[in-house]
Amino acid sequence: MRRKLLAGINVEQPYEQKITRRDGTEAIIMLTTSLIKEEGKPAVFQHISRDVTREKKLAENLRLYAQQITRTQEDERKRIARELHDDSIQALIILSRGIDELISEQSKRSKVIRPLEDVRAEVDKIISQVRRFTPGSASSDPRLSWVDTCRQGIDFTIRTSKQY
């Protein structure tokens, strides 16, 4: 710093410097250094310092705390999305497949087919909407790929106690 001031180079101030106290602990000080001239010649350096160790530690703790809160919030969002995906979508897919099964059991002229197809379309729409709020579709998670496979036509039977 002194060499730069003596050479007339502009230096960004104030600046931080780490020092070791007499008791062996480290401190961070904020310094401003000025060159005092007498009769146009450099005479002395004036240093104004302030101990900012505590402020720096508090700022670092605050940063870590904010980071931890953000990480916790993100983990909670992921957990909720996983639960939504695991429970809700799978239940809706099973419902949709059950409706497909009911449709296939009806004769082509049955009055029940059109309403069942409408319900199936609505269930598929809900599945798509729920997937928008989850981190990726089932096919992006290898553990859940069976869900998309089921939608593509694997033989799947739903047993109900009611007769249709």
C-alpha positions in Angstrom: 0.0 0.0 0.0 2.8 2.4 1.0 4.7 1.8 -2.3 1.5 2.5 -4.3 0.8 5.7 -2.4 4.5 6.9 -2.8 4.3 6.1 -6.6 1.1 8.2 -6.8 -1.1 5.3 -7.8 -4.7 5.6 -6.8 -5.7 2.9 -4.4 -9.2 1.8 -3.6 -10.0 2.6 0.0 -10.9 1.6 2.6 -9.4 -1.9 2.4 -9.5 -4.9 4.6 -6.5 -6.5 6.2 -6.2 -9.6 8.5 -4.0 -9.2 11.5 -3.0 -11.4 14.4 -3.7 -10.0 17.8 -1.3 -10.4 20.8 -3.4 -13.2 22.2 -3.1 -15.1 18.9 -6.6 -14.6 17.6 -7.2 -13.2 14.1 -8.9 -9.9 13.5 -10.1 -8.2 10.4 -9.6 -4.5 10.2 -10.8 -1.9 7.8 -8.0 0.5 6.9 -7.7 3.8 5.2 -4.2 5.0 4.5 -3.2 8.4 3.5 0.2 9.9 2.6 0.9 13.1 4.4 3.3 15.5 2.7 5.4 18.3 4.1 6.7 20.9 1.7 5.7 18.6 -1.3 7.7 15.7 0.0 6.3 12.5 1.6 6.5 12.9 5.4 4.4 10.2 7.1 1.6 7.7 6.5 -1.7 8.2 8.3 -3.6 5.0 9.0 -7.2 5.0 10.3 -8.4 1.6 11.2 -11.5 0.0 12.6 -12.0 -3.6 13.8 -14.7 -5.3 11.7 -14.2 -8.8 12.9 -17.5 -9.1 14.7 -19.4 -7.5 11.8 -17.8 -9.9 9.3 -18.6 -13.0 11.5 -22.2 -11.8 11.9 -22.6 -11.2 8.2 -21.2 -14.7 7.5 -23.5 -16.3 10.1 -26.4 -14.4 8.5 -25.4 -15.7 5.0 -25.1 -19.3 6.3 -28.5 -19.0 8.0 -30.2 -17.7 4.9 -28.5 -20.5 2.9 -29.8 -23.1 5.4 -33.3 -21.7 5.3 -33.3 -21.7 1.5 -32.0 -25.3 1.4 -34.7 -26.4 3.9 -37.4 -24.7 1.9 -36.2 -26.3 -1.3 -36.0 -29.7 0.3 -39.6 -29.2 1.6 -40.8 -28.2 -1.9 -39.1 -31.3 -3.4 -40.7 -33.6 -0.7 -44.2 -32.1 -1.4 -43.7 -32.5 -5.1 -42.5 -36.1 -4.6 -45.5 -36.9 -2.5 -47.8 -35.3 -5.0 -46.2 -37.3 -7.8 -46.0 -40.6 -5.9 -49.5 -40.5 -4.4 -51.8 -38.4 -6.4 -50.6 -39.1 -9.9 -50.3 -42.9 -9.3 -53.9 -42.9 -7.9 -55.1 -40.9 -10.9 -53.4 -43.3 -13.3 -54.9 -46.3 -11.6 -58.3 -44.6 -11.8 -57.8 -43.8 -15.5 -56.9 -47.4 -16.2 -60.0 -48.6 -14.3 -62.1 -46.3 -16.5 -60.4 -47.8 -19.6 -61.3 -51.3 -18.3 -64.9 -50.3 -17.7 -65.1 -48.8 -21.2 -63.7 -51.9 -22.8 -66.3 -54.1 -21.0 -69.2 -52.0 -22.4 -70.8 -52.7 -25.8 -70.1 -50.1 -28.5 -73.7 -48.9 -28.3 -73.8 -48.4 -24.6 -74.9 -45.0 -23.3 -72.2 -45.3 -20.6 -69.2 -45.2 -22.9 -69.3 -41.5 -23.7 -69.6 -40.3 -20.1 -66.8 -42.7 -19.1 -64.6 -41.4 -21.9 -65.3 -37.9 -20.7 -64.3 -38.8 -17.1 -61.1 -40.5 -18.4 -60.2 -37.4 -20.4 -60.7 -35.3 -17.3 -58.5 -37.6 -15.2 -55.8 -37.4 -17.9 -56.0 -33.6 -17.8 -55.7 -33.6 -14.0 -52.6 -35.9 -14.3 -51.0 -33.4 -16.7 -51.8 -30.5 -14.5 -50.3 -32.2 -11.4 -47.2 -33.1 -13.3 -46.5 -29.5 -14.1 -46.1 -28.9 -10.4 -43.7 -31.8 -9.9 -40.0 -31.9 -10.7 -40.2 -33.8 -14.0 -42.6 -36.5 -15.1 -42.6 -40.0 -13.9 -40.4 -41.0 -16.8 -37.6 -38.7 -15.5 -37.4 -40.7 -12.3 -36.4 -44.4 -12.9 -38.2 -45.5 -9.8 -41.5 -44.3 -11.2 -41.1 -45.2 -14.9 -43.7 -48.0 -14.4 -46.3 -45.3 -14.1 -45.8 -44.1 -17.7 -45.5 -47.7 -18.8 -48.9 -48.5 -17.3 -50.4 -45.6 -19.2 -49.0 -47.1 -22.5 -51.0 -50.3 -22.2 -49.5 -53.0 -20.0 -52.3 -55.4 -19.0 -53.6 -53.9 -15.9 -56.7 -55.0 -14.0 -58.7 -53.1 -11.3 -61.0 -55.2 -9.1 -64.0 -53.5 -7.7 -66.8 -54.7 -5.5 -69.4 -53.0 -7.7 -70.7 -54.6 -10.9 -71.1 -52.2 -13.9 
